[in-house]
Amino acid sequence: MRILFYFWILLFLLGISGCDGGGGGEPVVAEAEAARHDTPALSYDISLNAKARVLDISAGKDQYPASLLLSLPREMFLAPPPANNRWIWTLVLDLIVPIEGTWADFRGLDQGIILGAGGWAKLTLEAAGEKEKYSVEVKPGNRRVYIYPHSDLLPLELINFSGENEEVQVTIRGLQLLLGYGTPLLPLPADPGTVLAYNQEEWRDPDFELFSWDLYPHILIIDTADYSVQDRFFKRLAFYVEKKGFRGNIFTLAELAGKHGYNAHDYRAKDLARFFNKVERSPLTREEERLKSILTENGVIIKKSSGYEPGEGGIISISRSSSKALRCHLLTHEIFHGIFFSRPDYREGCFAAWQELSFEEQEYWLLFLNWAGYDTADHYLVVNEFQAYLMQQPRRGVDYYFRELVPGRLIESYPQKEARIRRILEAGNSGFTPSFDRLQGLLQSRPAVKGGEVVTIKRQRL
C-alpha cells in the first residue's frame, strides 16, 4: 500500500503548510444538543491550497459527542482543481462504540448469528437543492468510515451527524474532510456498500474504478464498466489459476474466444505473481499491463530482478454489466475470498470445516464445484470456494440455496447421479447450516463480518 501511505503523508504536509480559510469564511461547529452544559467542546483546524482541502474536527479527550451539526463556508470549494485532474471528495468519519456485554453470544446460533452490541449512525449531507443520507453500521470498537458524496453536493454546506438510537449510543471521535486527487492506481478506501453505490460517471478512468476494502486495505477491488473490460483484465488469469482443463497454462484471448470466464473474480498475491512471471513471455493486454501496475504499486506483487514475488493481499472484481442484485451477491462472494486470503485463522478453520464433512457431503460439494467449472484437483481452490459459496448468503438462505436451487441444476447436468444426489440430501445431515455456523464463529473477532451481510454503509438520495 505504498502509494496510499504517501498520499496520506502528502495530505498531512499540505495541512501543516496550508493557507488561510479562503476569503475569511469559517466553518461553524455545533452540538445538536447545545443546550446541555456537559456537552464536550469541539475544535477544528482548516487548511486550503491548490491540491487539498483539509478540515479536521476533534473533541476533547474522552469527550465524544453523540451528535454534530456542521455548517461549512462556500469559500472552501471555490478554487478549481489542478489542470487535467478531478477532485476526489472524501468525508472521513472516525466512529467509536462502547463495548456492552459479550462480544459474541454463541447461544444465539440457533436463532441466528448475534454479533454483540452495535448500532447505526445517521449522516446527512446537504447542499443547495441536494441532499444525501447515509446509514453507517457500527459495532463495538473504533472504526474509520469513508464516504464519497456525489459531486452535486459541492459546495457542501451542512453536515448533520447523529449516533443516537434505541440499541446503543454511537459517538463521533473525530471528523475529517479531505478534498484531493489521485490517479486510478490509488485505491479509494471503501465499504462494499460504497463500491456498489459509487457514481460511475465520477470514476477516474472510464473503464474501471479501483477501491480497497476499508476493513482489509490490502484487498483491492476493481469495478469494471462491463464484462468485456473485465475479461481483458482477468479472463486469461481465470483460466490460468482456476479453470478445469486449462489451469497452469497461458492462452491468448483469441484461443479463449467463446469460452466463459467469470462474472466476478478473486486472486491471491501468490497466484498473481505466478501468472505475471509466466505471462510476460507473451504479449499482455492493455488491461493486464494496468493490472500489473496496480498490483506492484500497492504491494500485492513485488518486482524483483528474478521476476515477481507475492506481496500482501489480493484483488477481487465485479462489473457494471451485472444487475444491481447480482452485483451485491457477487461482491459478497468475492469479499469472503478476500477474508480467506487475509486471515490465516479463518483460512485454517475453513480447511478444518471441510475435513469435518462426511464423505458424502464432500462428494456433493465436489460435484457442485465441478459443475461450476472449477478444477477440483486443486484442494486450496476447493476449500476457498466451499467457504465463499457457503458465506455468500445470510444464514437463513443457506439451506434454500443448497437444498432447493443447486440440486436441480446438478441433476440437469448429471442425470445419471440423480439418485445419489437425492440420497445425500435426504440423509438429513448435510452440513450446510452447521458449516456456516462453524465459519461464522471464526468471524466474530474484530473486525467482525456477518455471512451474507458485508454491506455496512447505505446511501439514499433525498
C-alpha positions in Angstrom: 0.0 0.0 0.0 2.9 2.4 -0.6 1.0 4.8 -2.8 -1.8 5.1 -0.3 0.7 5.7 2.5 2.4 8.5 0.5 -1.0 10.0 -0.3 -1.8 10.4 3.4 1.7 11.9 4.1 1.1 14.4 1.3 -2.2 15.4 2.8 -0.6 15.9 6.2 2.2 18.0 4.8 -0.3 20.1 2.9 -2.3 20.5 6.0 0.5 21.9 8.1 1.7 24.3 5.4 -1.7 25.4 4.0 -3.1 28.9 3.6 -5.9 30.7 5.3 -9.6 29.8 5.3 -10.4 31.1 1.8 -11.6 34.6 2.0 -12.4 34.8 5.7 -15.2 32.2 5.8 -15.0 29.8 8.7 -17.0 26.6 9.5 -19.5 26.7 12.3 -19.4 23.6 14.5 -22.2 23.0 17.0 -23.6 20.1 19.1 -27.1 19.1 18.2 -27.8 19.3 21.9 -26.1 22.6 22.5 -28.4 23.4 25.4 -26.7 20.8 27.6 -23.9 22.2 29.8 -22.0 18.9 29.9 -21.5 18.5 26.1 -17.8 18.4 25.1 -16.1 21.3 23.5 -15.2 20.9 19.8 -12.3 22.4 17.9 -11.2 22.5 14.3 -8.2 23.1 12.1 -8.6 24.1 8.4 -6.1 24.2 5.6 -6.8 25.1 2.0 -4.5 25.2 -1.1 -4.4 24.2 -4.7 -4.1 20.5 -4.1 -6.1 19.8 -1.0 -9.0 20.8 1.3 -8.4 19.6 4.8 -10.8 20.3 7.7 -10.1 18.4 11.0 -12.7 18.5 13.7 -11.9 17.0 17.1 -13.4 16.7 20.6 -11.7 16.9 24.0 -10.1 13.8 25.3 -12.6 11.1 26.2 -15.4 13.6 25.4 -17.1 12.3 22.3 -20.4 13.9 21.0 -23.3 11.7 20.0 -24.5 14.3 17.5 -22.9 17.1 15.5 -24.1 19.9 13.2 -21.5 21.5 11.0 -22.1 24.5 8.6 -19.4 25.0 6.0 -18.3 28.1 4.2 -18.7 28.0 0.4 -15.2 29.5 0.1 -13.7 26.1 1.0 -14.6 24.9 -2.5 -14.1 27.8 -4.8 -10.6 27.0 -6.1 -10.7 24.8 -9.2 -8.7 21.5 -9.2 -5.3 21.4 -10.9 -5.3 21.0 -14.7 -6.2 17.5 -16.1 -7.3 16.3 -12.7 -10.6 15.9 -10.9 -11.3 16.4 -7.2 -12.0 13.3 -5.2 -14.2 14.4 -2.4 -13.8 12.2 0.7 -15.6 12.6 4.0 -13.9 10.5 6.7 -15.7 9.7 10.0 -13.9 8.1 12.9 -16.6 6.4 15.0 -16.4 4.8 18.4 -19.0 2.4 20.0 -18.8 1.5 23.7 -18.5 -2.3 24.2 -21.5 -3.5 26.1 -22.0 -7.1 27.2 -20.4 -10.0 25.5 -18.9 -9.6 22.1 -20.2 -12.9 20.7 -23.2 -14.8 22.2 -22.9 -18.2 20.7 -26.1 -19.2 22.4 -27.8 -17.3 19.7 -26.7 -19.5 16.9 -29.9 -21.5 16.9 -31.9 -18.3 16.2 -29.3 -16.6 14.0 -25.9 -15.1 14.5 -25.6 -12.4 17.1 -22.5 -10.2 16.9 -23.0 -8.3 20.2 -23.6 -4.7 20.8 -23.8 -2.4 17.7 -25.9 0.3 16.2 -26.5 2.6 13.2 -25.2 6.1 12.9 -27.0 8.6 10.6 -25.2 11.1 8.5 -27.0 13.7 6.3 -25.1 15.9 3.8 -26.8 19.0 2.3 -26.1 21.4 -0.5 -28.3 23.8 -2.4 -31.1 21.7 -3.7 -29.3 18.4 -3.0 -29.3 16.1 0.0 -27.8 12.6 0.7 -28.4 10.4 3.7 -26.1 7.7 4.9 -26.7 4.9 7.4 -23.5 3.5 8.8 -23.5 0.2 10.8 -21.0 0.3 13.6 -20.0 -2.4 16.1 -18.0 -2.4 19.4 -14.6 -0.7 19.0 -13.4 2.0 16.7 -13.9 2.1 13.0 -12.9 4.7 10.4 -15.6 5.1 7.7 -15.1 6.7 4.3 -17.9 8.5 2.5 -17.7 9.7 -1.2 -20.7 12.1 -1.8 -21.8 12.9 -5.3 -20.2 15.9 -6.8 -23.6 17.6 -6.9 -23.1 18.2 -3.2 -20.2 20.5 -3.8 -20.0 23.1 -2.4 -21.1 21.1 0.7 -23.0 23.4 3.1 -24.2 21.3 6.0 -23.2 18.0 7.8 -25.6 16.6 10.3 -24.4 13.6 12.3 -26.4 11.6 14.8 -25.3 8.4 16.5 -28.2 8.0 18.9 -30.6 5.1 18.5 -32.5 2.7 20.7 -29.9 0.0 20.9 -26.6 1.7 21.6 -25.1 5.2 21.6 -22.6 5.7 18.7 -20.3 8.7 19.3 -18.1 10.5 16.9 -14.4 10.6 17.9 -13.4 12.8 15.1 -14.4 14.0 11.6 -12.0 14.9 8.8 -12.9 16.3 5.4 -10.4 15.7 2.6 -10.6 17.0 -0.9 -7.7 15.7 -3.0 -7.0 14.0 -6.3 -5.2 10.9 -7.3 -4.5 8.6 -10.3 -6.5 5.4 -10.9 -3.6 3.5 -9.4 -4.6 4.9 -6.0 -7.3 2.8 -4.4 -10.1 4.6 -2.6 -10.8 3.0 0.8 -14.4 1.9 0.8 -17.0 -0.3 2.3 -18.6 -2.8 -0.1 -21.8 -0.7 0.0 -19.8 2.3 -1.2 -18.3 0.2 -4.1 -21.8 -0.8 -5.2 -23.3 2.7 -5.0 -20.3 4.7 -6.3 -21.3 7.0 -9.2 -19.8 5.6 -12.4 -19.7 9.0 -14.0 -17.2 10.0 -11.4 -14.8 7.2 -12.0 -11.2 8.4 -12.5 -11.0 6.1 -15.5 -14.0 5.4 -17.8 -13.2 1.7 -17.9 -12.8 1.0 -14.2 -12.5 2.3 -10.6 -10.1 1.0 -8.0 -11.0 0.6 -4.3 -9.5 -1.1 -1.3 -11.7 -2.7 1.4 -11.6 -0.5 4.4 -11.5 -3.4 6.8 -8.7 -5.1 5.0 -6.9 -2.4 2.9 -4.6 -4.9 1.1 -7.6 -6.4 -0.6 -8.1 -4.4 -3.8 -11.5 -4.2 -5.6 -11.8 -3.3 -9.3 -15.3 -2.4 -10.5 -15.3 -2.5 -14.4 -17.6 -0.8 -16.8 -18.7 -4.0 -18.5 -17.9 -7.7 -18.9 -15.6 -7.1 -21.9 -13.4 -4.8 -19.9 -13.3 -7.3 -17.1 -12.4 -10.1 -19.5 -9.4 -8.1 -20.8 -8.3 -7.6 -17.2 -8.9 -11.1 -15.8 -10.0 -13.8 -18.3 -6.6 -15.2 -19.1 -5.8 -15.1 -15.3 -9.0 -17.0 -14.6 -8.2 -19.8 -16.9 -4.6 -20.0 -15.7 -5.5 -20.1 -12.0 -8.8 -22.0 -11.7 -10.4 -23.4 -14.9 -10.6 -27.1 -15.3 -8.5 -28.3 -18.2 -6.7 -25.0 -18.6 -5.1 -24.4 -15.1 -1.4 -23.7 -15.2 -1.3 -22.8 -18.9 -1.3 -19.5 -20.7 -3.7 -18.9 -23.6 -4.3 -15.9 -25.8 -7.7 -14.2 -25.7 -8.2 -15.4 -29.3 -7.7 -19.0 -28.1 -10.2 -18.4 -25.3 -12.8 -16.8 -27.6 -16.3 -18.2 -27.0 -15.3 -19.6 -23.6 -16.8 -18.0 -20.5 -14.5 -16.7 -17.8 -16.3 -15.4 -14.7 -18.7 -12.5 -13.9 -16.6 -11.8 -10.9 -13.0 -12.6 -9.9 -10.7 -13.1 -7.0 -6.9 -13.8 -6.9 -4.4 -14.0 -4.1 -0.9 -12.5 -4.3 0.8 -15.9 -4.8 -1.2 -16.7 -7.9 -0.9 -13.2 -9.3 2.9 -13.4 -9.1 2.9 -16.8 -10.8 0.7 -15.5 -13.6 2.8 -12.4 -14.4 6.1 -14.4 -14.2 4.7 -16.7 -16.9 2.6 -14.4 -19.0 5.4 -11.9 -19.6 6.7 -14.3 -22.2 3.7 -13.5 -24.3 2.1 -10.1 -25.1 -0.1 -8.6 -22.3 -3.4 -6.9 -23.0 -3.5 -3.2 -22.2 -5.6 -4.0 -19.1 -3.2 -6.7 -18.0 -0.4 -4.1 -18.1 -2.5 -1.8 -16.0 -3.3 -4.6 -13.6 0.4 -5.3 -13.2 1.0 -1.6 -12.4 -1.9 -1.6 -9.9 -0.6 -4.7 -8.1 3.0 -3.6 -7.9 2.2 0.0 -6.8 0.1 -1.4 -4.0 2.4 -4.1 -2.9 0.3 -7.1 -3.8 3.1 -8.4 -6.0 6.8 -7.2 -5.8 9.1 -6.7 -8.8 12.5 -8.4 -8.3 15.4 -8.9 -10.7 14.4 -12.5 -11.0 10.7 -11.8 -11.6 7.7 -11.2 -9.4 7.2 -12.3 -5.9 3.9 -12.3 -3.9 3.4 -9.4 -1.6 0.4 -9.0 0.7 -3.3 -9.3 0.0 -5.1 -9.9 -3.3 -7.6 -8.5 -5.8 -11.3 -9.0 -6.5 -13.5 -7.7 -9.2 -17.2 -7.2 -10.2 -18.7 -5.5 -13.2 -21.4 -2.9 -14.0 -22.8 -5.4 -16.6 -24.3 -7.3 -13.7 -27.7 -6.4 -12.3 -27.9 -4.5 -9.1 -28.9 -7.6 -7.1 -26.3 -9.7 -8.8 -23.6 -7.2 -8.1 -24.3 -7.3 -4.4 -24.4 -11.1 -4.4 -21.2 -11.4 -6.4 -19.3 -8.8 -4.4 -20.3 -10.6 -1.1 -19.0 -13.9 -2.5 -15.7 -12.2 -3.5 -15.3 -10.4 -0.2 -15.2 -13.8 1.5 -12.4 -14.8 -0.8 -10.6 -11.6 0.4 -11.1 -12.7 4.0 -9.8 -16.2 3.2 -6.7 -14.6 1.7 -6.2 -12.2 4.7 -6.9 -14.2 7.8 -4.8 -17.3 8.5 -7.0 -18.3 11.4 -10.1 -18.2 9.3 -8.4 -20.0 6.4 -7.2 -22.8 8.7 -10.7 -23.0 10.2 -12.2 -23.5 6.6 -9.8 -26.4 6.0 -10.8 -27.9 9.3 -14.5 -27.4 8.5 -14.0 -29.2 5.1 -12.4 -32.1 6.9 -15.3 -32.4 9.3 -17.7 -33.0 6.4 -18.7 -36.6 5.7 -17.5 -38.3 2.5 -21.0 -37.9 1.0 -21.1 -34.2 1.8 -17.7 -33.6 0.3 -18.9 -35.6 -2.8 -21.8 -33.2 -3.1 -19.6 -30.1 -2.9 -17.1 -31.5 -5.4 -19.9 -32.3 -7.8 -21.2 -28.7 -7.4 -17.8 -27.1 -7.9 -17.1 -29.3 -10.9 -20.4 -28.2 -12.4 -19.4 -24.6 -11.8 -16.2 -25.2 -13.8 -13.5 -25.2 -11.1 -10.6 -27.6 -11.2 -11.4 -29.7 -8.2 -8.0 -31.3 -8.2 -6.7 -28.1 -6.5 -7.6 -28.6 -2.8 -6.8 -25.0 -1.9 -9.3 -23.8 -4.6 -11.9 -26.3 -3.4 -11.8 -25.1 0.2 -11.7 -21.5 -0.8 -14.8 -21.8 -3.0 -16.5 -24.0 -0.4 -16.4 -21.2 2.2 -17.3 -18.4 -0.3 -20.4 -20.2 -1.7 -21.4 -21.0 1.9 -21.0 -17.5 3.2 -22.3 -15.5 0.2 -25.8 -15.5 1.6 -27.2 -14.9 5.2 -27.7 -18.0 7.4 -31.4 -18.0 6.6 -30.7 -18.6 2.9 -28.1 -21.3 3.2 -30.4 -24.4 3.1 -32.6 -22.9 0.4 -29.6 -22.3 -1.9 -28.0 -25.7 -1.4 -31.2 -27.9 -0.9 -33.6 -26.1 -3.3 -31.7 -24.3 -6.1 -28.5 -26.3 -6.5 -29.9 -29.9 -6.7 -32.0 -29.2 -9.8 -29.0 -27.7 -11.7 -26.8 -30.7 -10.7 -29.4 -33.2 -11.7 -30.0 -31.5 -15.1 -26.2 -31.6 -15.8 -25.6 -35.1 -14.3 -28.9 -37.0 -14.7 -27.1 -40.3 -14.0 -26.3 -39.1 -10.5 -29.8 -38.0 -9.6 -30.4 -40.9 -7.1 -27.1 -40.3 -5.4 -27.7 -36.6 -5.1 -31.2 -37.2 -3.5 -29.8 -39.8 -1.1 -27.2 -37.3 0.1 -29.7 -34.6 0.7 -32.3 -36.9 2.3 -29.8 -38.2 4.8 -30.6 -35.0 6.8 -27.1 -34.4 8.0 -25.7 -32.4 5.0 -23.5 -29.8 6.7 -24.7 -26.6 5.1 -26.0 -24.7 8.1 -23.7 -26.3 10.6 -20.7 -25.5 8.4 -22.0 -21.9 8.1 -22.2 -21.6 11.9 -18.7 -23.1 12.3 -17.2 -20.5 10.0 -19.3 -17.6 11.3 -17.9 -18.3 14.8 -14.4 -17.7 13.4 -15.6 -14.3 12.1 -16.8 -13.0 15.4 -13.4 -11.5 16.3 -12.9 -7.9 15.2 -13.3 -6.7 12.6 -16.4 -8.9 12.7 -18.2 -9.8 9.4 -21.6 -11.4 9.0 -22.1 -14.2 6.5 -24.1 -12.7 3.5 -24.2 -9.2 5.0 -21.0 -7.3 4.3 -22.5 -4.0 3.3 -22.3 -1.6 6.3 -22.9 1.7 4.5 -26.1 2.5 2.7 -26.7 5.7 0.8 -30.0 7.4 -0.1 -30.5 10.5 -2.3 -33.3 12.7 -0.8 
